[in-house]
Structures are given as C-alpha cells and as structure tokens.
Amino acid sequence: MKATIEFQLPEDRHEHLRAIYATEAWSVLYDIDNTLRNVLKHGDYRYKTVEDLATAIREQARIALDKIDE
C-alpha cells in the first residue's frame, strides 16, 4: 500500500512544512514525555520550581515549532 500527500504550493506552505517535520516534532514530544516521566519517577532535581520545569518543556517545544514555522 502507498499513500501520497499533495500540497498546493505556495498556498499550503505551512501544512507542507508540518508534514515534512512531523518526525522531528514527534521526537521532541517523545523527549518531553521522557523528561516528565523522569521528574515524576526519579525526582529530577535540575528543576527547582514548577516554573523551571515549564520553561524547559517550552524550550523543547519551541525547537520543534520553530522548524515547522520557518
């Protein structure tokens, strides 16, 4: 089985980029999940406050989003 996705460029540029970078975005989401897992399971003390943890997660998410919105 094959699947083909077509985009009307330049109109669908953002959708096209999101499809291209989906693997990278998934990888960042996986990393965020592991970060949260480690904090919950092992008490990762790199994050002194909830704000520190939220900032770290936002930075990881921005990496993926910045690639997608180039």
C-alpha positions as CSV (number, residue, x, y, z in Angstrom):
1,M,0.0,0.0,0.0
2,K,1.2,3.5,-0.8
3,A,-0.1,6.9,0.4
4,T,0.6,10.2,-1.4
5,I,0.0,13.6,0.1
6,E,-0.2,16.5,-2.2
7,F,0.1,20.2,-1.4
8,Q,-0.8,23.3,-3.4
9,L,2.4,25.4,-3.0
10,P,2.9,28.1,-2.1
11,E,-0.6,28.3,-0.6
12,D,-0.2,25.2,1.6
13,R,3.4,26.0,2.6
14,H,2.8,25.7,6.4
15,E,0.9,22.4,6.1
16,H,3.7,21.1,3.8
17,L,6.4,22.1,6.3
18,R,4.4,20.5,9.2
19,A,4.2,17.2,7.2
20,I,7.9,17.4,6.4
21,Y,8.9,18.0,10.1
22,A,6.4,15.6,11.7
23,T,9.1,13.2,12.6
24,E,11.2,15.8,14.3
25,A,8.1,17.2,16.2
26,W,7.3,13.6,17.3
27,S,10.8,13.2,18.6
28,V,10.7,16.4,20.6
29,L,7.3,15.3,22.0
30,Y,8.8,12.0,23.0
31,D,11.7,13.8,24.7
32,I,9.3,16.0,26.6
33,D,7.4,12.9,27.7
34,N,10.6,11.3,28.9
35,T,11.6,14.5,30.8
36,L,8.2,14.5,32.6
37,R,8.5,10.7,33.3
38,N,11.9,11.1,34.9
39,V,10.7,14.0,37.0
40,L,7.8,12.0,38.3
41,K,9.6,8.7,38.7
42,H,13.0,9.8,39.9
43,G,12.5,13.3,41.3
44,D,14.8,15.1,38.8
45,Y,16.2,17.9,40.8
46,R,17.5,20.0,38.0
47,Y,14.2,21.8,38.2
48,K,13.9,23.7,41.4
49,T,10.4,25.0,40.7
50,V,7.5,24.2,38.6
51,E,8.4,27.3,36.5
52,D,11.9,25.9,35.8
53,L,10.3,22.7,34.5
54,A,7.7,24.5,32.5
55,T,10.4,26.7,31.0
56,A,12.5,23.7,30.0
57,I,9.5,22.0,28.4
58,R,8.6,25.2,26.5
59,E,12.2,25.4,25.2
60,Q,12.0,21.8,23.9
61,A,8.6,22.5,22.2
62,R,9.9,25.7,20.6
63,I,12.7,23.8,18.9
64,A,10.1,21.7,17.0
65,L,7.7,24.6,16.4
66,D,10.5,26.9,15.1
67,K,11.5,24.3,12.5
68,I,7.9,23.9,11.4
69,D,7.2,27.6,11.1
70,E,10.3,28.5,9.1
